[in-house]
Amino acid sequence: MFYDNMKLKRNGEVPLYQQLYDQIKQATANGALRPGQKLPSIRVLCEDLSLSRTTVEAAYQQLCVEGYLKAKPQSGYYVLAAGRQKPVKPPILSDTPSVPFYRYNFGAESVDSDCADLKAWRRHIRDHLNREEVLIRYGAHQGEFPLREALRDYTYEARGVICNTEQIVIGAGTQPLLYLLCGLLQGKIGAVSMESPGFLQAEQVFSDCGIGVIKLSADKNGPKISDLYESGVRLLYVTPSSRPQSGQPIPLLRRQELLQWAKETGGLIIEDDYNGELRYRARPIGAMQGMGNDGKVIYLGSFSKLLLPSVRISYMVLPSALLPTYLERVGHYNQTASRIEQLALSDYIKSGQMQRHLRRLRNVYAQKSELLQQSLKTQFGDFVDISLQEIPLYAVIRLKNAPSVPRLVELAATESVRVLPGQNGTILLSFAGIPQEEIIPAVKALGRAWNKILYK
């Protein structure tokens, strides 16, 4: 028998059932036990090895659970498959951060802590963490009703969005909501159009869902209407508060033309209005969703730059045409956003703190953008052209007599300054995350990095 030479240490530290399990598993690995071979019964093995029934049963049961053996009623235990090789321990990955440390960071992945209402946010989070009934229950599939109720009123006051709570869907970021939307639109569209150069995160979702993306040429007012009609698509993705190329809003007349296209063709418009209420140099333009109110616009909003990037709460307002399909399926969708954070955000909005915080942010970002422009002009003079993109919170700069953009990014890093490559030979400086008091020394550091190549 395969166990004739089996050695069990009766007084060892390893339990007997574990020793028996290990040696039977080893026998399947080295071929002593072959697939389909019947093992001795529990009674026989107990007698031959002088083991208790409990010990043998425990070993056999573990081997069955792991797929080495199979128990056949009224028959016994059989070898199910050859033994598995010992798993290889994965290599230890480096814990080096993906973004190296920079003394001055003009990246877009954070917000300035002075611009975050951390004290109030912590208080609202703490209030709901202390509610046991909130912690022990799953949240609502569609999103917590108090938050949908708060968003109904907030979006109307801040953006002119007209909806009821039933139309609002909560999710952990824009991408999860787009995936849900693509499911609702499955079979109804073959492609989506968007203004060139597009939006990579949204394009990835559409690609994953088998939806083609058609890039539309644009003029100074936005995507060209003639190209939109010629494309033959029935779905348009736009960011009307901040166009992808210029950062400028789509003017009223072009918005009306886009809505007319949707009405004439039976198309739908996805309006991604991220940070649309954050404009600080002029009064924000109302959302397209509230202009037509005829069920042609799917509205998306978020709070990444308004509150905290780590609070991954976004929302979608579905038009009446898609609402029945969604409500039929809502019980099959898991909620992706934290219930605690949803309820905290509801309180934050209803208490009026969001509106107060928004007014403060507009003042702060106006001051930071003005300081950044002045500092760049002082440092580089006529060698720099500057334009502001309010909603993304970028200063877009173009340097005269400068080398390639990758070289400029590399040189900035030598002075521990992080900048971002832009479109068509531009550099992006996000002023959302850098503290105001660091803007002047950061620009001076850029001067040390770039002046030696500008004045050659």
C-alpha positions as CSV (number, residue, x, y, z in Angstrom):
1,M,0.0,0.0,0.0
2,F,1.1,3.6,-0.6
3,Y,1.2,4.2,3.2
4,D,3.4,1.3,4.1
5,N,6.4,3.6,4.5
6,M,4.4,6.5,5.9
7,K,6.1,7.9,9.0
8,L,3.9,9.8,11.5
9,K,5.4,11.6,14.5
10,R,3.0,10.9,17.4
11,N,4.4,13.5,19.7
12,G,5.4,16.1,17.1
13,E,4.3,19.7,16.9
14,V,2.4,19.1,13.7
15,P,-1.1,17.5,14.3
16,L,-1.5,14.0,13.1
17,Y,-4.3,14.9,10.6
18,Q,-2.0,17.5,9.1
19,Q,0.8,15.0,8.7
20,L,-1.6,12.5,7.1
21,Y,-2.9,15.2,4.8
22,D,0.6,16.2,3.7
23,Q,1.8,12.7,2.9
24,I,-1.3,11.7,0.9
25,K,-1.0,15.0,-1.1
26,Q,2.7,14.2,-1.7
27,A,1.7,10.8,-2.9
28,T,-0.5,12.3,-5.5
29,A,2.3,14.6,-6.6
30,N,5.0,11.9,-7.0
31,G,2.7,9.4,-8.7
32,A,2.3,6.9,-5.9
33,L,-1.4,7.7,-6.1
34,R,-2.9,7.9,-9.6
35,P,-6.1,9.7,-10.8
36,G,-9.1,7.4,-10.3
37,Q,-7.3,5.2,-7.7
38,K,-9.4,4.2,-4.7
39,L,-8.0,5.0,-1.3
40,P,-8.4,2.7,1.8
41,S,-11.6,3.3,3.8
42,I,-11.5,5.4,6.9
43,R,-11.9,2.3,9.0
44,V,-9.0,0.4,7.3
45,L,-6.7,3.4,7.5
46,C,-7.6,3.9,11.2
47,E,-6.7,0.3,12.0
48,D,-3.5,0.0,9.9
49,L,-2.0,3.3,11.1
50,S,-3.5,3.2,14.6
51,L,-5.2,6.6,14.2
52,S,-8.5,7.9,15.4
53,R,-11.5,8.1,13.1
54,T,-11.5,11.9,13.6
55,T,-7.9,12.3,12.5
56,V,-8.5,10.3,9.2
57,E,-11.8,12.1,8.5
58,A,-10.2,15.5,8.9
59,A,-7.4,14.7,6.5
60,Y,-9.7,13.2,3.9
61,Q,-12.2,16.1,4.1
62,Q,-9.5,18.7,3.6
63,L,-8.1,16.8,0.6
64,C,-11.7,16.7,-0.9
65,V,-12.1,20.4,-0.3
66,E,-8.9,21.2,-2.1
67,G,-9.7,18.9,-5.0
68,Y,-7.2,16.1,-4.5
69,L,-9.9,13.5,-3.6
70,K,-13.5,12.9,-4.3
71,A,-15.9,11.1,-2.0
72,K,-18.4,8.8,-3.7
73,P,-21.4,7.8,-1.6
74,Q,-21.6,4.1,-0.7
75,S,-18.2,3.6,-2.5
76,G,-15.3,5.5,-0.8
77,Y,-12.6,8.0,-1.6
78,Y,-10.9,8.3,-5.0
79,V,-7.9,10.3,-6.3
80,L,-9.4,13.1,-8.3
81,A,-6.3,14.6,-10.0
82,A,-2.6,14.6,-9.9
83,G,-1.1,16.7,-7.1
84,R,-0.6,20.3,-7.6
85,Q,2.8,21.8,-7.6
86,K,3.6,24.0,-4.6
87,P,2.6,27.5,-5.5
88,V,5.4,29.9,-6.3
89,K,5.6,32.8,-3.9
90,P,5.1,36.0,-5.9
91,P,8.0,38.5,-6.0
92,I,7.9,41.3,-3.5
93,L,6.9,44.4,-5.5
94,S,8.6,47.6,-4.9
95,D,6.6,50.0,-2.7
96,T,8.2,53.0,-4.6
97,P,5.4,55.5,-5.3
98,S,4.3,55.7,-8.9
99,V,4.8,59.5,-8.8
100,P,8.2,60.5,-7.4
101,F,8.4,63.2,-4.9
102,Y,8.6,66.8,-6.2
103,R,9.2,69.9,-4.1
104,Y,6.7,71.8,-6.2
105,N,3.9,69.8,-7.8
106,F,1.8,71.3,-10.6
107,G,0.1,67.9,-11.1
108,A,-3.6,67.4,-11.2
109,E,-4.0,64.5,-8.8
110,S,-4.7,66.5,-5.6
111,V,-6.2,69.6,-4.1
112,D,-4.6,72.1,-1.8
113,S,-5.4,71.1,1.8
114,D,-6.2,74.8,2.5
115,C,-8.9,74.4,-0.2
116,A,-10.5,71.4,1.5
117,D,-13.1,71.7,4.2
118,L,-11.6,68.9,6.2
119,K,-12.9,69.8,9.6
120,A,-16.6,69.9,8.5
121,W,-16.2,66.8,6.4
122,R,-14.6,64.8,9.2
123,R,-17.5,65.8,11.5
124,H,-20.2,64.6,9.1
125,I,-18.3,61.3,8.5
126,R,-18.0,60.8,12.3
127,D,-21.7,61.5,12.8
128,H,-22.6,58.6,10.6
129,L,-19.8,56.3,11.8
130,N,-21.5,56.5,15.2
131,R,-24.8,55.3,13.8
132,E,-24.9,51.5,14.1
133,E,-27.9,51.0,11.8
134,V,-25.9,52.7,9.0
135,L,-22.9,50.5,9.5
136,I,-24.6,47.1,9.6
137,R,-26.8,47.4,6.4
138,Y,-26.1,47.5,2.7
139,G,-26.9,50.8,1.1
140,A,-29.6,51.4,-1.6
141,H,-28.7,50.1,-5.0
142,Q,-29.5,53.5,-6.7
143,G,-27.8,55.5,-4.0
144,E,-29.0,56.8,-0.6
145,F,-32.3,58.6,-0.8
146,P,-31.2,61.6,1.4
147,L,-28.3,62.2,-1.0
148,R,-30.4,62.0,-4.1
149,E,-32.9,64.4,-2.5
150,A,-30.0,66.8,-1.7
151,L,-28.6,66.5,-5.2
152,R,-32.0,67.2,-6.8
153,D,-32.1,70.6,-5.1
154,Y,-28.4,71.3,-5.3
155,T,-28.1,70.7,-9.1
156,Y,-31.1,72.8,-9.8
157,E,-29.8,75.8,-7.7
158,A,-26.1,75.4,-8.9
159,R,-26.5,74.2,-12.5
160,G,-30.2,74.5,-13.5
161,V,-30.7,70.7,-13.7
162,I,-34.3,69.7,-13.7
163,C,-35.0,66.2,-12.3
164,N,-36.6,64.2,-9.5
165,T,-34.9,61.8,-7.1
166,E,-36.0,58.8,-9.2
167,Q,-33.8,59.9,-12.1
168,I,-30.6,60.3,-10.0
169,V,-28.1,57.4,-9.8
170,I,-25.1,57.5,-7.5
171,G,-21.7,55.8,-8.2
172,A,-18.1,55.8,-7.2
173,G,-16.8,58.0,-10.0
174,T,-17.8,58.8,-13.5
175,Q,-16.4,55.6,-15.1
176,P,-18.6,53.2,-13.1
177,L,-21.7,55.3,-14.1
178,L,-20.6,55.2,-17.8
179,Y,-20.3,51.4,-17.6
180,L,-23.8,51.2,-16.2
181,L,-25.1,53.6,-18.9
182,C,-23.5,51.6,-21.7
183,G,-25.4,48.6,-20.4
184,L,-28.6,50.5,-20.6
185,L,-27.8,51.6,-24.2
186,Q,-26.7,48.2,-25.4
187,G,-28.1,47.4,-28.8
188,K,-29.4,50.9,-29.3
189,I,-26.1,52.6,-30.4
190,G,-23.1,51.5,-32.3
191,A,-20.8,54.5,-31.8
192,V,-20.4,57.7,-29.8
193,S,-19.1,61.0,-31.1
194,M,-17.0,63.5,-29.1
195,E,-15.0,66.6,-29.8
196,S,-11.3,65.9,-30.7
197,P,-9.0,65.2,-29.0
198,G,-11.5,63.4,-26.8
199,F,-11.5,62.2,-23.2
200,L,-9.4,59.1,-22.5
201,Q,-11.2,57.8,-19.4
202,A,-14.6,57.9,-21.2
203,E,-13.1,56.4,-24.4
204,Q,-11.8,53.5,-22.4
205,V,-15.2,52.7,-21.1
206,F,-16.8,52.9,-24.6
207,S,-14.0,50.7,-26.0
208,D,-14.5,48.1,-23.2
209,C,-18.2,48.0,-24.0
210,G,-17.7,47.6,-27.8
211,I,-18.8,51.1,-28.6
212,G,-16.8,52.9,-31.3
213,V,-15.7,56.5,-30.8
214,I,-15.8,59.0,-33.6
215,K,-13.8,62.2,-33.1
216,L,-15.4,65.4,-34.4
217,S,-13.6,68.3,-35.7
218,A,-14.3,71.6,-33.9
219,D,-14.3,75.3,-34.4
220,K,-14.0,78.1,-31.8
221,N,-17.5,77.3,-30.5
222,G,-17.3,73.5,-30.1
223,P,-17.9,70.4,-32.2
224,K,-19.1,71.2,-35.7
225,I,-22.7,70.5,-36.2
226,S,-22.2,69.5,-39.9
227,D,-19.7,66.8,-38.8
228,L,-22.2,65.6,-36.2
229,Y,-25.0,65.1,-38.7
230,E,-22.6,63.5,-41.2
231,S,-21.3,61.0,-38.6
232,G,-24.7,59.3,-38.4
233,V,-24.2,58.6,-34.7
234,R,-27.0,58.8,-32.2
235,L,-25.0,59.5,-29.1
236,L,-22.8,62.5,-28.4
237,Y,-20.4,62.9,-25.4
238,V,-19.6,66.6,-24.5
239,T,-18.1,68.6,-21.7
240,P,-19.9,71.9,-22.4
241,S,-18.5,73.7,-19.4
242,S,-14.9,73.1,-20.4
243,R,-14.0,71.9,-23.9
244,P,-11.1,69.4,-24.2
245,Q,-8.9,71.6,-26.4
246,S,-9.4,75.1,-25.1
247,G,-11.0,74.7,-21.7
248,Q,-13.6,77.3,-22.7
249,P,-17.3,76.6,-22.4
250,I,-19.5,75.8,-25.4
251,P,-21.6,79.0,-26.1
252,L,-25.3,79.1,-25.8
253,L,-26.1,79.1,-29.6
254,R,-24.0,76.0,-30.2
255,R,-25.6,74.2,-27.2
256,Q,-29.0,74.9,-28.7
257,E,-27.8,73.5,-32.0
258,L,-26.6,70.3,-30.3
259,L,-30.0,69.9,-28.6
260,Q,-31.7,70.5,-31.9
261,W,-29.6,67.7,-33.4
262,A,-30.7,65.3,-30.7
263,K,-34.4,66.2,-31.2
264,E,-34.2,65.8,-35.0
265,T,-32.3,62.5,-35.1
266,G,-33.7,60.9,-31.9
267,G,-30.1,61.1,-30.5
268,L,-28.9,61.4,-26.9
269,I,-26.3,63.7,-25.4
270,I,-24.1,62.7,-22.5
271,E,-23.3,66.0,-20.7
272,D,-20.2,65.5,-18.5
273,D,-20.4,68.6,-16.3
274,Y,-17.5,67.9,-14.0
275,N,-16.8,70.9,-11.8
276,G,-19.2,73.0,-13.9
277,E,-20.2,75.2,-10.9
278,L,-16.5,76.0,-10.1
279,R,-16.1,78.9,-12.7
280,Y,-14.7,81.9,-10.8
281,R,-13.9,84.6,-13.4
282,A,-17.5,84.8,-14.7
283,R,-20.9,83.4,-13.7
284,P,-21.2,79.7,-14.5
285,I,-23.3,78.8,-17.5
286,G,-26.2,76.6,-16.7
287,A,-26.2,72.9,-17.7
288,M,-27.6,71.8,-21.1
289,Q,-29.9,69.3,-19.3
290,G,-32.0,72.2,-18.0
291,M,-32.2,74.0,-21.4
292,G,-34.1,71.4,-23.3
293,N,-35.8,69.3,-20.6
294,D,-37.2,67.0,-23.3
295,G,-35.4,63.8,-22.3
296,K,-32.4,64.1,-24.6
297,V,-29.6,64.7,-22.1
298,I,-27.9,62.3,-19.7
299,Y,-26.3,64.5,-17.1
300,L,-23.1,63.5,-15.2
301,G,-21.7,65.4,-12.2
302,S,-19.0,64.9,-9.5
303,F,-17.2,66.4,-6.5
304,S,-13.6,65.5,-7.0
305,K,-12.3,69.1,-7.1
306,L,-15.2,70.7,-5.2
307,L,-14.7,68.6,-2.1
308,L,-11.9,65.9,-2.0
309,P,-10.5,63.7,-4.8
310,S,-10.6,60.8,-2.4
311,V,-14.4,61.1,-2.0
312,R,-15.3,59.1,-5.1
313,I,-18.9,60.1,-5.4
314,S,-20.4,61.0,-8.8
315,Y,-24.0,61.1,-10.0
316,M,-26.0,60.6,-13.2
317,V,-29.4,62.0,-14.1
318,L,-31.2,59.7,-16.5
319,P,-33.7,61.0,-19.0
320,S,-37.2,59.6,-19.1
321,A,-36.4,57.4,-22.1
322,L,-33.9,55.3,-20.2
323,L,-35.5,55.4,-16.7
324,P,-37.9,52.4,-17.1
325,T,-35.1,50.2,-18.3
326,Y,-32.9,51.2,-15.4
327,L,-35.6,50.8,-12.8
328,E,-36.3,47.2,-14.1
329,R,-32.6,46.4,-13.4
330,V,-31.8,48.5,-10.4
331,G,-31.9,45.6,-8.0
332,H,-29.2,43.8,-10.0
333,Y,-26.7,46.6,-9.7
334,N,-24.4,46.9,-6.6
335,Q,-23.8,50.3,-5.3
336,T,-20.2,51.3,-5.7
337,A,-20.0,54.4,-3.5
338,S,-19.6,54.3,0.3
339,R,-22.8,54.6,2.2
340,I,-21.1,56.5,5.0
341,E,-19.7,59.1,2.5
342,Q,-23.0,59.4,0.7
343,L,-24.9,60.3,3.9
344,A,-22.1,62.6,5.0
345,L,-22.3,64.4,1.6
346,S,-26.0,64.7,1.9
347,D,-25.7,66.5,5.3
348,Y,-22.9,68.6,3.9
349,I,-25.1,69.8,1.0
350,K,-28.3,70.2,3.0
351,S,-26.6,72.2,5.8
352,G,-25.5,74.8,3.2
353,Q,-21.8,74.1,3.7
354,M,-21.3,73.0,0.1
355,Q,-22.5,76.4,-1.2
356,R,-20.4,78.3,1.3
357,H,-17.4,76.1,0.4
358,L,-18.0,76.7,-3.3
359,R,-18.0,80.5,-2.8
360,R,-14.7,80.2,-0.9
361,L,-13.1,78.0,-3.5
362,R,-14.0,80.5,-6.3
363,N,-12.2,83.3,-4.4
364,V,-9.2,81.1,-3.6
365,Y,-8.8,79.8,-7.2
366,A,-9.2,83.3,-8.6
367,Q,-6.3,84.5,-6.4
368,K,-4.1,81.5,-7.2
369,S,-4.6,81.8,-10.9
370,E,-3.9,85.5,-10.9
371,L,-0.7,84.9,-8.8
372,L,0.4,82.2,-11.2
373,Q,-0.1,84.3,-14.2
374,Q,1.8,87.3,-12.7
375,S,4.7,85.0,-11.6
376,L,5.1,83.5,-15.0
377,K,5.1,86.9,-16.7
378,T,7.6,88.2,-14.2
379,Q,9.9,85.2,-14.7
380,F,9.6,84.6,-18.5
381,G,8.4,87.9,-19.9
382,D,7.7,87.8,-23.6
383,F,9.0,84.2,-23.8
384,V,5.7,82.8,-22.5
385,D,2.1,82.8,-23.7
386,I,-0.5,82.0,-21.0
387,S,-4.1,81.0,-21.1
388,L,-6.3,79.8,-18.2
389,Q,-8.7,76.9,-18.2
390,E,-11.0,77.6,-15.2
391,I,-12.9,74.4,-14.8
392,P,-9.8,72.0,-15.0
393,L,-7.9,74.6,-12.9
394,Y,-4.9,74.8,-15.4
395,A,-2.6,77.5,-16.7
396,V,-1.7,76.5,-20.2
397,I,1.6,77.9,-21.3
398,R,3.6,77.9,-24.5
399,L,7.3,78.9,-24.4
400,K,9.0,80.6,-27.4
401,N,12.3,79.2,-28.6
402,A,11.8,76.2,-26.4
403,P,12.7,72.5,-27.1
404,S,10.2,69.7,-27.1
405,V,7.6,69.3,-24.4
406,P,9.2,66.1,-23.0
407,R,12.5,68.0,-22.7
408,L,10.8,70.8,-20.8
409,V,9.1,68.3,-18.4
410,E,12.5,66.7,-17.9
411,L,14.3,70.0,-17.2
412,A,11.6,71.0,-14.7
413,A,12.1,67.8,-12.8
414,T,15.8,68.6,-12.3
415,E,14.6,71.5,-10.2
416,S,12.1,69.2,-8.4
417,V,9.1,70.8,-10.2
418,R,6.4,68.6,-11.7
419,V,4.6,69.9,-14.8
420,L,2.3,68.1,-17.2
421,P,2.6,67.8,-21.0
422,G,-0.3,69.4,-22.9
423,Q,-1.6,69.4,-26.5
424,N,0.2,71.0,-29.4
425,G,3.5,71.9,-27.7
426,T,2.0,73.3,-24.5
427,I,2.7,72.7,-20.8
428,L,0.0,72.4,-18.2
429,L,0.3,73.8,-14.7
430,S,-2.5,72.8,-12.4
431,F,-2.9,75.2,-9.5
432,A,-5.5,73.1,-7.6
433,G,-3.0,71.2,-5.5
434,I,-0.1,73.5,-5.0
435,P,-0.3,75.8,-1.9
436,Q,-0.6,79.5,-2.8
437,E,2.6,80.4,-0.9
438,E,4.6,77.9,-3.0
439,I,3.5,79.4,-6.4
440,I,6.2,82.1,-6.6
441,P,9.1,79.9,-5.5
442,A,7.9,77.1,-7.9
443,V,7.9,79.5,-10.8
444,K,11.4,80.7,-9.9
445,A,12.5,77.1,-9.9
446,L,11.0,76.7,-13.4
447,G,13.0,79.8,-14.4
448,R,16.2,78.1,-13.2
449,A,15.3,75.0,-15.2
450,W,14.2,76.7,-18.4
451,N,16.0,80.0,-18.7
452,K,19.3,78.5,-19.8
453,I,17.6,77.1,-22.9
454,L,15.3,80.1,-23.6
455,Y,18.1,82.7,-23.7
456,K,20.6,80.8,-25.8
